[in-house]
Amino acid sequence: MKNVTELTTQLAELFTDLKTGAVDVKVATEMNNTAGKIISAQKVLLEYAALTKTTPKIPFLK
Amino acid sequence: MTKVCTKCNETKPFELFNKKAGRKDGRASACRECSTAYSRACRANRSDEQRAKDYAYSGAWKAANPDLVRQHKRTAYHKHRERELENSKKWRDANKGWIQNYNAEYHAQNKDQIRERKRAWRIANPELRNQRERICYAANPEVRRKASKVWRDKNIDAVRQQANLRGKRYRETFADTYVNNKLRRGSRLKGVKMPPELIELKRAHLQIKRELKEKLA
């Protein structure tokens, strides 16, 4: 998992597995929480770019 | 086959004479052109008394045969559609004031009926209505914006209800607006355009979150 597209794909798979019961709820919760942390980190980077009025250069979002 | 007209004394084809059952050859003695001219002249020269009598007779016949009248009108209209349209336009242009007054009077007298009819049409044709609204808005954005503001100020409850329904729909379908708002919450990202990839990621995250909530409930 190196960028946002890959993470989205993984989350989509996790969602399908969760629906079919192929993955444990606890595992899914932890994975989703981690994804939430990553999203928050990207938000901080975007916020920083907005405050410094620079163009955001975030490798993860490319 | 030809025949000589008794009015203009011209020799014309047989078909240019009107049919007349009592005649030996089954055709009138005067040609169609002369017959028409003669009829027109007679109609123009008739006395007021005769004119009134004719109108009364014609009116009575029309009243007695409404279906036939409708059929004749329809046939004539389709036969001379272009001419009818042109005449209609000419009449409308010449009687603009009268039409406006008539319409205003009609609207004033049938306000509820018209409103109900329009409402029924809107419900039956939502897509067409939206399309027309968009065209109208594009043509007069300022006027429409003002009218919309006046309506919103008058119907605050309806506006709130609509907004709630819209919000509910956005929540249920994970619409971009909903996800965007969730992303911006608690940050200083007002006015910053969010990358679409991040919106997609957040959407997946929220979907799983909701599913987990349902499973744990």
Chai-1 contact restraints between the chains, C-beta under 6 A:
chainA,res_idxA,chainB,res_idxB,connection_type,confidence,min_distance_angstrom,max_distance_angstrom,comment,restraint_id
A,V4,B,E197,contact,1.0,0.0,6.0,A-B,restraint_1
A,V4,B,L201,contact,1.0,0.0,6.0,A-B,restraint_2
A,L7,B,L201,contact,1.0,0.0,6.0,A-B,restraint_3
A,T8,B,E200,contact,1.0,0.0,6.0,A-B,restraint_4
A,T8,B,L201,contact,1.0,0.0,6.0,A-B,restraint_5
A,T8,B,A204,contact,1.0,0.0,6.0,A-B,restraint_6
A,L11,B,A204,contact,1.0,0.0,6.0,A-B,restraint_7
A,A12,B,A204,contact,1.0,0.0,6.0,A-B,restraint_8
A,F15,B,Q207,contact,1.0,0.0,6.0,A-B,restraint_9
A,F15,B,I208,contact,1.0,0.0,6.0,A-B,restraint_10
A,L18,B,E211,contact,1.0,0.0,6.0,A-B,restraint_11
A,V25,B,K215,contact,1.0,0.0,6.0,A-B,restraint_12
A,T29,B,L212,contact,1.0,0.0,6.0,A-B,restraint_13
A,N32,B,I208,contact,1.0,0.0,6.0,A-B,restraint_14
A,A35,B,H205,contact,1.0,0.0,6.0,A-B,restraint_15
A,G36,B,H205,contact,1.0,0.0,6.0,A-B,restraint_16
A,I39,B,K202,contact,1.0,0.0,6.0,A-B,restraint_17
A,Q42,B,L198,contact,1.0,0.0,6.0,A-B,restraint_18
A,K43,B,S187,contact,1.0,0.0,6.0,A-B,restraint_19
A,E47,B,S187,contact,1.0,0.0,6.0,A-B,restraint_20
A,E47,B,R188,contact,1.0,0.0,6.0,A-B,restraint_21
A,E47,B,L189,contact,1.0,0.0,6.0,A-B,restraint_22
A,A50,B,V192,contact,1.0,0.0,6.0,A-B,restraint_23
A,L61,B,P195,contact,1.0,0.0,6.0,A-B,restraint_24
A,L61,B,E197,contact,1.0,0.0,6.0,A-B,restraint_25
